[in-house]
Amino acid sequence: MKKLIVSVGLSGAAMAQIIAAPAMADDSTSTVIQSNTGNEAMVDQTGSLDGASSLIDQSGANNLANVTQSDSGLAGVTPTNTSEIFQTGNNNQAYVIQNDSAQSSYIEQSTDGNFAEVQQGFVNDGSQDTSNNMSRVIQAGGGNNTAYVDQIEADNVESFVEQLGTNQIAMVNQSIVGDFDHSDVDQFGDNQFAEVLQPGDFNDSFVTQTGADNRAHVLQSGNDNYSRIDQGMSGNFARVDQLTDGNTSTVNQVMSTNGTVNVTQ
């Protein structure tokens, strides 16, 4: 049984579009709540989909939310994908694409001008099952933050992005062959940039940026690696490449200005 709940607080001021194919989508739930002007929500739950859940709550103005949920086409796979988007700020955009089973995405945009994109699972060709991926994006602070999370073709990966400043960019890529990876990016202050690539397995990455104008790059193509980067003040650059297995790296630039660190393991 498909369930659709739409609540629009201001008639004619917002738009909700829901797609759920009756012949193929079962036990899926979509809830859209709009209580301000100029909001747009689109939910596509087509495909051989069971147990998908989507919640979009737009209490700010002029926001866009787009959710697509489908499965891999593999027999015996129950997707049970969940997506939650909360837009209390204005002029925000959130995009979520979920394939396969047990994908979880949470996006919260409480300030203005933020952008978030999350992709989870495998392409819908029935060739592979990818499951148990989780993404959480919090965008607050001064606004105009950008977050990209790519968990395509991955299993059991986690990504946490928290942007509490202004003009932050976070890019997390856990796709292709990465399994059981964990990434945590926390950005405070202004004009921070963080990029985390985890094509290996069982890797942990932690990036914390305070101050302003700091850049952090992490590549974990090996397995069982640990990386931690802490940046404060301003103008710092850190790059950590963990190409082999079982490495540990800790970079502390909290009290540094215009510092540069390059680590290769």
N, C-alpha and C positions, 0 to 999 in steps of 0.2 A: 504494500500500500504506500502510495506517495502522499506526502504531506506538504502543503504549501501554506505559509502564513505571511501575509503582506499587511503592513500597517503604515499608512502614509498620513502624517499629521496635517500637512498643508495641501489640500486638494489642488491638483493642476500644477504644483510647483516642483514636483519630483517625478522620476520615472523608475519603475522596476520592471525588469524583463526576466522571466523564468522559463527555462526550457527543460522539460523532463519527458522523454519519449514514453508513452504509455505501454508500448509493446516490449520495452527492454529495461526500463528503470523501475526497480521495486524497492520498497522500504527506504526510500530516500526522503530527506526532510530539508526544506529550504525556508528560512525565516528572514524577512527583510523588514526593517523598521526605519522609517524616514520621518523625522520630526522637524525639518527645516526646509529651506528653499534650494532649488537648483541641484539636487542630488540625483545621481544615476547609479543604479545597481543592476548587474546582469549576472545571472546564475544559469549555467548549463550543466545539467546532470544526465545527459544522454549516454548511450552505451549500455553494455550489460552490467549495470551498476546496482549493487545491493548495499543498503546500510550507510549511505553517504549522508552527511549532515553539513549544512551551510547556514551560518548566521551572519547577517550584515546589519549593523546598527549605525545609522548615519544621523547624528544629532547636530552636526555642524552644517555648513552650507557649501554648495558647489563642489561636492566630493564625487569621486568616481570609484566604484568597486566592481571588479569582474572576477568571477569564480567559475572554473571549469573542473568538473569531477567526472572521471571515467575510470575504467579498469583496463587491465592488460589483455583481456580476452582469453585468459587461461581458464580452463575448466577447474571448478572446485575452489577458486580463489574468491574470498569475500572481501571487498574493498574496505568497508567501514572507515572511509576517509572523513576527516572533520576539518572544517575551515571556519574561523571566526575573524571577523573584521569589525573594528570599532573606530569610527571616524567622528570624533568630537570637535576637531579643529575644522578649518576651512580650506578649500582648494587642494585637497589631498587626492592621491591616486594609489590604489592598491590592486594588484593583480595576483591571482593564485591559480596555478594549474596543478592538479593532482591526478596521477594515474596509479594503478595497482592497488595494493592493500595497506591498510593501517597507516596512512599518511596523516600527519597532524600539522596544521598551520594556524598561527595566531598573530594578528597584526593589530596594533593599536596606534592610532595617529591622533594625538591630542593637541597638536599645534598646527600651524598653517604651512601649506606649500610642500608637504612631504611626498615622497614617492617610494613605494615598496613593491618588489616583485619576488614571488616565491614559486619555484618549479620543483615538483617532487614526483618520483616514480619513473617509470619507463615509458617509452613510446608505445602507442596502442597498436602493436602488431602481433601480440600473442607470443612473442619469442622468449620473454623473460619475466620473472616475477620479482619485483623489488618492493620492500615493505619496511614498516616500522621506522620511518623517517619523521623527524620532528623539527619544526622551525618556529621561532618566536621572535618577533620584531616589535620593539617599542620605540616610537618616535615622538619625543616631547621637546622640552627646552625651547630654543628660539625659533625652530622650524627650518624649512628648506633643507631637510635631510633626505638622503637617498640610500636605500638598502637593496641589494640584490642577493638572493640566496638560491643556489642551484644544487639540487639534490637528485638529479636525474641519474638513473642507472646505479643507485647506491642502496645499501641496506643498513638499517640500524645506525643512522647518523643523526647527530643533533647539532643545531645551530641556534645560538642566542645572540641577537643584536640589540643593543640598547643605545639610542642616540638622544642625549639630553642637552645637546648644544645647538649650534647653528651651522648650516652648510657642511654637515658631515657626510662622508661617503664610506659605506662599508660594502665590500664585495666578498661573498663567501661561496666557494665552489667546492662541493663535496661529491662531484659527479663522477661518471665513468666507472671506476673500479673500487672506489673508496668504501670501506665497510667499517662500522663501529668507530667512526671518528666523532670528535667533539670539538666544536669551535665556540668561543665566547668573545665577542667584541663589545667593549664598553667605551663610548665616546662622549666626552664632556668638552666644554669650551667651544672653540670655533675652528672651522676649516681643517678638520682632521680627515685623514684618508687611511683606510685599512683594507688590505687584501689578504685573504687566506685561501690557499689552494691545498686540498687534502686528497690527492689521488691514491694515497697509501691506505693501510688498514691500522686500526687501533691507535690512532694519533690523537693528541690533545693539544689545542692551541688556545692561548689566552692573550688577548690584546686589550690594554687599558690606556686610553689617551685622555689626558687633561691638558690644560693650557691651550695652545693654538698652533696651527700650521705644522702638525706632526704627521709623519708618514711611516706606516709599518707594512712590511711585506713578509708573508710566511708561505713557504712551500714545503710540504711534507709528502714526498713521493716514496719514502721508505715506510717501514712499519714500526709500531711501538715507540713512537717518538713523543717528546714533550717539549713545547715551546711556550715561553712566557715573555711578553714585551710590555714594559711599563714606561710610558712617555709622559713627561710634564713640561712645564715652561713653554718653549716655542722653537720651531724650526728644526726639530730632530728627525733623523732618518734611521730606520733599522730594517735590516733584511736578514732573514733566517732561512737557509735552505738545508733541509734535512733529507738527504738523498739515500742514506743507508738506514740500518735498523738500530733501535734501542738507544737513541741519542736523547740528551737533555740540554736545553739551552735556556738561559735566563738573561734577559737584557733589561737593564735598569737605567733609564734616562730621565728619571723624575726631576732631578735637580740640574738637568743639562739644558743648554741653549745651543742650537745649531750643531748638535753632535751627530756623528755618523758611526754606525756599527754595521758590519757585515759578518755574518756567521755562516760557514759551510760545514756540514757534517756528513 
